[in-house]
Amino acid sequence: KAGVTQTPRYLIKTRGQQVTLSCSPISGHRSVSWYQQTPGQGLQFLFEYFSETQRNKGNFPGRFSGRQFSNSRSEMNVSTLELGDSALYLCASSSVPGPLNTEAFFGQGTRLTVV
Amino acid sequence: GNSVTQMEGPVTLSEEAFLTINCTYTATGYPSLFWYVQYPGEGLQLLLKATKADDKGSNKGFEATYRKETTSFHLEKGSVQVSDSAVYFCALSERNRDDKIIFGKGTRLHILP
Protein backbone atom coordinates (compact mmCIF):
# COMPACT_ATOMS: atom_id res chain seq x y z
CA LYS A 1 0.00 0.00 0.00
CA ALA A 2 1.10 3.59 -0.55
CA GLY A 3 3.16 5.23 2.18
CA VAL A 4 2.87 8.64 3.72
CA THR A 5 2.99 11.35 1.06
CA GLN A 6 4.17 14.86 1.79
CA THR A 7 3.97 17.71 -0.67
CA PRO A 8 5.81 19.67 -1.76
CA ARG A 9 9.23 18.10 -1.18
CA TYR A 10 11.07 21.39 -1.34
CA LEU A 11 9.95 24.95 -0.78
CA ILE A 12 11.67 28.33 -0.68
CA LYS A 13 9.84 31.24 0.92
CA THR A 14 10.65 34.80 1.94
CA ARG A 15 10.52 36.10 5.50
CA GLY A 16 7.07 37.32 6.41
CA GLN A 17 5.27 35.04 3.97
CA GLN A 18 3.10 32.12 4.95
CA VAL A 19 3.31 28.51 3.83
CA THR A 20 1.05 25.47 3.78
CA LEU A 21 2.39 21.92 3.79
CA SER A 22 0.34 18.84 3.03
CA CYS A 23 0.44 15.27 4.32
CA SER A 24 -1.56 12.30 3.09
CA PRO A 25 -1.39 9.41 5.58
CA ILE A 26 -1.41 5.73 4.83
CA SER A 27 -4.84 4.57 3.78
CA GLY A 28 -6.90 3.72 6.83
CA HIS A 29 -4.71 5.68 9.25
CA ARG A 30 -6.57 8.39 11.13
CA SER A 31 -3.76 9.85 13.21
CA VAL A 32 -1.30 12.35 11.74
CA SER A 33 1.56 13.96 13.63
CA TRP A 34 3.89 16.72 12.52
CA TYR A 35 7.53 17.24 13.50
CA GLN A 36 10.12 19.89 12.82
CA GLN A 37 13.69 18.69 12.28
CA THR A 38 16.62 21.09 12.51
CA PRO A 39 20.34 20.44 13.04
CA GLY A 40 20.35 22.37 16.31
CA GLN A 41 17.13 21.19 17.96
CA GLY A 42 16.73 17.75 16.42
CA LEU A 43 13.20 16.43 16.05
CA GLN A 44 10.54 18.42 17.82
CA PHE A 45 6.87 17.54 18.01
CA LEU A 46 4.51 20.11 16.57
CA PHE A 47 1.01 18.63 16.87
CA GLU A 48 -1.10 15.56 16.36
CA TYR A 49 -4.50 15.22 14.76
CA PHE A 50 -6.92 12.35 15.07
CA SER A 51 -10.32 12.25 13.41
CA GLU A 52 -10.11 15.95 12.50
CA THR A 53 -9.38 17.01 16.09
CA GLN A 54 -6.10 18.28 17.46
CA ARG A 55 -5.21 15.80 20.14
CA ASN A 56 -1.82 17.04 21.23
CA LYS A 57 0.37 20.10 20.73
CA GLY A 58 4.05 20.83 21.20
CA ASN A 59 5.70 24.04 22.36
CA PHE A 60 5.57 26.12 19.21
CA PRO A 61 4.21 29.64 18.76
CA GLY A 62 0.73 30.26 17.41
CA ARG A 63 2.19 30.98 13.95
CA PHE A 64 2.25 27.21 13.54
CA SER A 65 -1.17 25.71 13.00
CA GLY A 66 -2.69 22.68 11.40
CA ARG A 67 -5.86 20.92 10.51
CA GLN A 68 -7.10 17.54 9.41
CA PHE A 69 -9.77 16.80 6.86
CA SER A 70 -12.44 14.11 6.86
CA ASN A 71 -10.27 11.94 4.57
CA SER A 72 -7.48 12.14 7.22
CA ARG A 73 -5.24 14.31 5.03
CA SER A 74 -3.59 16.99 7.08
CA GLU A 75 -2.14 20.40 6.42
CA MET A 76 0.11 22.54 8.52
CA ASN A 77 0.45 26.26 8.07
CA VAL A 78 3.18 28.61 9.19
CA SER A 79 2.43 32.32 9.03
CA THR A 80 4.83 35.27 9.15
CA LEU A 81 7.81 33.08 8.34
CA GLU A 82 11.11 33.63 10.11
CA LEU A 83 14.59 32.51 9.09
CA GLY A 84 14.58 30.08 12.01
CA ASP A 85 11.61 28.24 10.52
CA SER A 86 13.92 26.75 7.91
CA ALA A 87 13.76 23.03 8.59
CA LEU A 88 12.67 19.64 7.41
CA TYR A 89 9.02 19.13 8.33
CA LEU A 90 8.08 15.51 8.80
CA CYS A 91 4.64 14.00 8.93
CA ALA A 92 3.88 10.64 10.50
CA SER A 93 0.73 8.57 10.35
CA SER A 94 -0.50 5.79 12.58
CA SER A 95 -3.66 3.80 12.94
CA VAL A 96 -4.36 4.85 16.51
CA PRO A 97 -3.77 8.16 18.29
CA GLY A 98 -0.37 8.37 19.90
CA PRO A 99 2.25 5.76 19.04
CA LEU A 100 1.28 3.40 21.87
CA ASN A 101 2.54 -0.03 20.80
CA THR A 102 2.36 0.61 17.10
CA GLU A 103 4.91 2.39 15.02
CA ALA A 104 4.45 5.68 13.30
CA PHE A 105 5.13 5.70 9.57
CA PHE A 106 6.97 8.77 8.36
CA GLY A 107 6.90 10.60 5.07
CA GLN A 108 10.02 11.88 3.33
CA GLY A 109 9.41 15.38 4.59
CA THR A 110 9.14 18.87 3.15
CA ARG A 111 12.36 20.87 3.16
CA LEU A 112 11.42 24.51 3.84
CA THR A 113 14.01 27.23 3.32
CA VAL A 114 13.20 30.76 4.42
CA VAL A 115 15.33 33.50 2.87
CA GLY B 1 9.17 15.61 31.88
CA ASN B 2 10.15 12.73 29.68
CA SER B 3 13.39 12.97 27.73
CA VAL B 4 15.85 10.95 25.68
CA THR B 5 19.62 11.42 25.64
CA GLN B 6 21.78 9.73 23.07
CA MET B 7 25.47 9.93 22.31
CA GLU B 8 26.55 12.75 20.08
CA GLY B 9 28.02 11.97 16.72
CA PRO B 10 29.26 11.68 14.26
CA VAL B 11 30.40 8.14 14.81
CA THR B 12 32.83 6.86 12.20
CA LEU B 13 33.62 3.17 11.93
CA SER B 14 35.19 0.83 9.42
CA GLU B 15 33.09 -1.79 7.70
CA GLU B 16 32.59 -4.94 9.81
CA ALA B 17 33.30 -3.09 13.07
CA PHE B 18 31.10 -3.48 16.15
CA LEU B 19 28.63 -0.67 16.74
CA THR B 20 27.17 0.70 19.95
CA ILE B 21 25.09 3.88 20.10
CA ASN B 22 24.14 4.75 23.67
CA CYS B 23 20.68 5.91 24.62
CA THR B 24 19.29 6.69 28.06
CA TYR B 25 15.88 7.97 28.94
CA THR B 26 13.89 9.69 31.66
CA ALA B 27 10.24 8.81 32.04
CA THR B 28 7.66 9.02 34.78
CA GLY B 29 5.99 5.72 33.91
CA TYR B 30 6.63 2.72 31.68
CA PRO B 31 7.45 3.89 28.18
CA SER B 32 7.82 2.01 24.95
CA LEU B 33 11.25 2.55 23.40
CA PHE B 34 12.17 2.85 19.74
CA TRP B 35 15.09 3.26 17.42
CA TYR B 36 14.41 5.05 14.16
CA VAL B 37 16.81 5.41 11.23
CA GLN B 38 16.96 8.20 8.68
CA TYR B 39 18.85 7.47 5.48
CA PRO B 40 20.12 10.43 3.42
CA GLY B 41 17.27 12.33 1.79
CA GLU B 42 14.56 10.21 3.34
CA GLY B 43 12.12 10.30 6.23
CA LEU B 44 12.39 8.26 9.38
CA GLN B 45 11.87 4.51 9.42
CA LEU B 46 11.23 2.42 12.48
CA LEU B 47 14.24 0.16 13.02
CA LEU B 48 13.17 -1.70 16.17
CA LYS B 49 11.15 -1.30 19.32
CA ALA B 50 10.65 -2.73 22.80
CA THR B 51 7.55 -2.26 24.88
CA LYS B 52 8.53 -3.52 28.34
CA ALA B 53 11.53 -4.11 30.55
CA ASP B 54 14.00 -6.80 29.39
CA ASP B 55 12.42 -6.94 25.93
CA LYS B 56 14.93 -7.10 23.11
CA GLY B 57 14.09 -5.46 19.81
CA SER B 58 15.95 -6.63 16.72
CA ASN B 59 15.94 -5.96 12.99
CA LYS B 60 18.48 -6.05 10.13
CA GLY B 61 21.21 -7.24 12.52
CA PHE B 62 20.59 -4.40 14.97
CA GLU B 63 19.57 -5.11 18.55
CA ALA B 64 18.60 -3.10 21.61
CA THR B 65 17.51 -4.31 25.05
CA TYR B 66 15.13 -2.36 27.29
CA ARG B 67 17.01 -1.98 30.59
CA LYS B 68 14.78 -0.46 33.24
CA GLU B 69 17.41 -0.61 35.99
CA THR B 70 19.77 1.58 33.99
CA THR B 71 17.04 3.39 31.99
CA SER B 72 18.90 2.54 28.80
CA PHE B 73 18.17 1.25 25.32
CA HIS B 74 21.57 1.03 23.63
CA LEU B 75 21.67 0.13 19.93
CA GLU B 76 24.20 -2.53 18.86
CA LYS B 77 25.24 -4.29 15.69
CA GLY B 78 27.97 -6.86 15.45
CA SER B 79 29.27 -6.04 11.97
CA VAL B 80 28.30 -2.79 10.27
CA GLN B 81 28.10 -2.21 6.53
CA VAL B 82 28.57 0.92 4.43
CA SER B 83 24.82 0.86 3.78
CA ASP B 84 24.21 1.40 7.52
CA SER B 85 25.45 4.98 7.19
CA ALA B 86 22.55 7.10 8.38
CA VAL B 87 21.25 9.09 11.33
CA TYR B 88 19.85 7.02 14.20
CA PHE B 89 17.24 8.35 16.62
CA CYS B 90 16.34 6.87 19.96
CA ALA B 91 12.78 7.65 21.02
CA LEU B 92 10.22 6.90 23.68
CA SER B 93 6.50 7.01 24.02
CA GLU B 94 4.56 6.73 27.25
CA ARG B 95 0.97 5.59 27.40
CA ASN B 96 -0.76 8.50 29.06
CA ARG B 97 -2.70 11.55 27.97
CA ASP B 98 0.37 13.09 26.36
CA ASP B 99 1.79 9.98 24.73
CA LYS B 100 3.55 11.62 21.82
CA ILE B 101 6.91 10.32 20.63
CA ILE B 102 9.91 12.08 22.17
CA PHE B 103 13.12 11.79 20.18
CA GLY B 104 16.76 12.09 21.04
CA LYS B 105 18.82 14.48 18.94
CA GLY B 106 20.11 11.76 16.66
CA THR B 107 23.51 10.20 16.06
CA ARG B 108 25.06 10.36 12.61
CA LEU B 109 26.89 7.18 11.67
CA HIS B 110 29.54 7.01 8.93
CA ILE B 111 30.80 3.61 7.83
CA LEU B 112 34.03 3.59 5.83
CA PRO B 113 34.65 0.82 3.26
Interface residues (C-beta under 8 A of the other chain):
Chain A: V4 Q6 S33 Y35 Q41 G42 L43 F45 E48 N56 G58 L90 A92 G98 P99 L100 N101 E103 A104 F105 F106 G107 Q108 G109
Chain B: S32 F34 Y36 G41 E42 G43 L44 Q45 L46 K49 T51 F89 S93 R95 D98 D99 K100 I101 I102 F103 G104 K105 G106
